[in-house]
Every structure is written in C-alpha cells, then in structure tokens.
Amino acid sequence: MLTGFLGAGKSTLLNRLLDDPAFAGTAVIINEFGDVALDQDLVRIGKTEIARTTTGCLCCTIGSDLRSSLHELHVLAHIGEIAFDRVIVETTGLADPAPLVNQLIPCGAAATGLRDHVVAKAFELAGIITLVDTVTGEISIENHFEAVKQIAFSDRIVLTKTDLAHDPASLRDIDALKKRLSTLNRSASVVDAKHPDFSLSSLFQPRDYAPASLGGDVIGWLALEEAIRDDHVHSVVKTVETASTPPFERHGARIRTFSITRTEPASPAAFGKFLNLLTLSAGPRLLRVKGLLQDRDDPERPRVIHAVQHAVFPTTILDSWPSEDRRTRVVFITDGIDPEPVRQLFEAALANRPRKARRALGALSTMAETFRSGASQLARALTG
C-alpha cells in the first residue's frame, strides 16, 4: 500500500516504479478523494500494468470496497484476461489507513461475503509505504490526524522534495522532521527519495506486515476502527431497510473536494495568476490542487498543475494528452472553503477581469484566515 498526505508525491513515485522493467506485471488500484478521476491521467500505465481507479475515499466506506477491487482483479486473472504479480494500492492523501489495513490483515474486518474470503486467500498485505513531504510535512502533521496515522501505520517512510532544501535553515527543518517521525513511528525505516542509493526494488520488496510491531497506538486504532464499523453497520440496519451502507464521513464536514473543467484552451500566465491569488488568500486551507491545463498556444501538450497549501510547484509539460479528454480539469481539496468563490476567481482571472476577481477574493477572505496578512500582495498581483 502506498500512502502519504496530500501532495507528498505518491503519483510521482508510482510513475518511477511503472517505468522500471523490474515492476512489469504490476496492478495498480488508484483511489481518489471525490467524484472526479484525474490521477488515472497523471499516472503512466504501460502495456504490462493494469489500473483500476476508484473515486470516493475508500476509508470512508464502511464495507468491502477495497476487497471488491481486489476481487475484480482476481476474477479477471482467473479467467485469463489479465496477469499480474503484485498489486499496489495508492490511497488518497486523506486516507485513514486503519480501515484499509483491517480489510487486509488476518483477524481484521469480518468478511461480508464469499468474495472477501476469496480475497483473504489470494492476497496478503506485504507492507505500507508512507511518503512525507519535507516542505509541508510538519504542517500536515500538526493540522491533520490522518497524516499522523499514515506515518504510524507505515513500515517504510520515504522523504520527498529534499532537493528543495538548499539553505541551512531548511536542512535543519528536515532534521527536525526526521526526529518527529521517529517519535511517531520508531519501527519504520526512513529513506530519502532523492538519495543516490534510493532503491525502488528494496522499497517495494515483499515482507511480512505486522501491525503489532508498530506499537500500541496502531493496535488500538485498529480495534477502534472495527468498533466504529460495527456500530455504524448496526445503526444503519436499525434505521434503513437496505442492503447497502452509506459512506461514513470521517474527515469532517469542512473537508471537501470539487472540480473545475473548461473546454476552451487557456493562457498559462492567466491560470498562474489565478493559482497564485488563490494560494495567497487561502493558504493552508487549500490542501491540494492538481490538474491538466490545455495551453492556448500549445493545445496538443497539456500542462500538469500541482499546488499544496501555500506552495505552487512549477508546471510540467506532457508530450501528449494521456486520454481522449482534452479539457482543462482541475481538482481542489480544501478545508472550509466554499467552491463558488474559487470558480468565480478562476473565470475572472482567465478572462482578465480584475473587478470580478476582487469580489471573489472578498468572498474568500471571510473563509481564509491568511487573507488579511496577504492583502497587499493580492492587490499588487491584481494590477501587475
């Protein structure tokens, strides 16, 4: 299982792995938070890999969604349609690993049907790899319990974006982060994805995943998760006469995802202004932005958009569109931000309408705690 908080670099690492001939015959289950699948276009799947994309957070579904995906792969392999040697589950950045681990370990979540027994016999959890972003990792740990649990459940921790640390202060921050990680998980080995000796083969080498070796907190969280699951299922059975179980909202009402699509090509400069204004006004409440932009001057080569909280990363340009869908598609994951002002700001910035952009920023200012401190920067950006 490959996990890590929003923007930690899971898709980037997965692309490196799928480019490696040693990992031919790898099946990938990509889970995305929300109802718009984008990562399937950001992860390069070759001829020897099989991909399944699921939308809606797996850890919020009380039931067997992960087991269902594994069972589907098993059935297709059994009838000879596909062949694979391993399965990598890439979780959403907001995933709580406890319910997913409970579905995959012996004596975990109870089977709800024959398919769950089949999955238990055919698949074994070989390890959990958690990526930690050295730029925003400390903030994520402080503000989001999911990030803490992802680290605690891992048996391998990978530091990402260490190449962005050039000054002594940044290097000290990385050392402090390593110490923080050791207090959260003393058992997991910590490696640097940018180190010359970094090895994907070693990282993904099969091993026996043993939650008991990770400490009492992990065991307690697994037990609590099973109790929550049982209580939720029983309450649904009592109140609703249905065989299906609705999602369990574990991330809170403030965490939400939405998307913006645009058919017409756009100016990268105008989109860059929109994204800079948004990150300045929203700050850490803008948990994640990712997308594909159709460039007005180069429509055949999409630009890949990435932003995490206050950090906007340089765009990369793909050689071609990964699918038939050539629209601009941008997915946002936010904490307490209403989608409508974001959409208004997007349209105003791309249409070069400063007055409408100011109104949208005014609406965002009532939600984003960092807006007032960045007001002068916003004003300069609007007139620049």
Salt bridges, closest charged atoms under 4 A:
ASP19 OD2 - ARG44 NH2 2.84
ASP39 OD1 - LYS290 NZ 2.96
ASP41 OD2 - ARG329 NH2 3.02
GLU72 OE2 - ARG52 NE 3.02
ASP96 OD2 - LYS149 NZ 2.81
ASP96 OD2 - ARG250 NH1 3.54
ASP116 OD2 - ARG67 NH1 3.22
ASP133 OD2 - LYS161 NZ 2.97
GLU138 OE2 - ARG180 NH1 2.31
GLU142 OE2 - ARG180 NH1 2.98
GLU146 OE2 - HIS251 ND1 2.78
ASP155 OD2 - ARG207 NE 2.74
ASP197 OD2 - HIS195 ND1 3.89
GLU225 OE2 - ARG250 NH2 2.66
GLU226 OE2 - ARG229 NH1 3.91
ASP230 OD1 - ARG229 NH1 3.66
ASP295 OD2 - ARG303 NE 3.09
ASP298 OD2 - ARG301 NE 2.73
GLU300 OE1 - ARG326 NH1 2.57
ASP325 OD2 - ARG327 NH2 2.92
ASP325 OD2 - ARG329 NE 3.45
ASP335 OD1 - ARG254 NE 3.08
GLU347 OE1 - ARG262 NH1 3.83
GLU369 OE2 - ARG285 NH2 2.98
